[in-house]
């Protein structure tokens, strides 16, 4: 094996065009894949930039929509009242609020499923 490397090295040393070819191939591989500023890194950075630009567009659209909503709330006090009633359950003094929820039904269904699973597990043992 050592002799093979010596022969290859001697052939490279003697042949002028092969020296330049080996150096050129090494440079292309190094610049293309290994270096910090390689073509591969450049490709990844371009991909990241395009992803971030899409995200910027999304947030700009969201910002525009929020600005429109703020203008709407500034113009219409009933819109503020509507949000306060829906989100924060605020009410006028002469009103009562009833919150209808089906959470109890879900809890009962989960308890029943857990009971059935436990019963089936005990039966298989």
CORTA-V538102 format. One line per field, one symbol per residue. psi: psi as a letter, one per 40 degrees, with the letter a starting at -180 (. if undefined). burial: # if it has 24 or more other ideal C-beta (glycine too) atoms within 12 Angstrom, else .. A space follows every 50 residues. Layout:
psi: ???
burial: ???
This chain:
psi: ddddddddddddddhdddddddddddddddddddidfidddddddddddd dddddddddddddddddddddddddhdddddddddddefiiideiihhhh ifdddddddddddddddddddddd.
burial: .................................................. .................................................. .........................
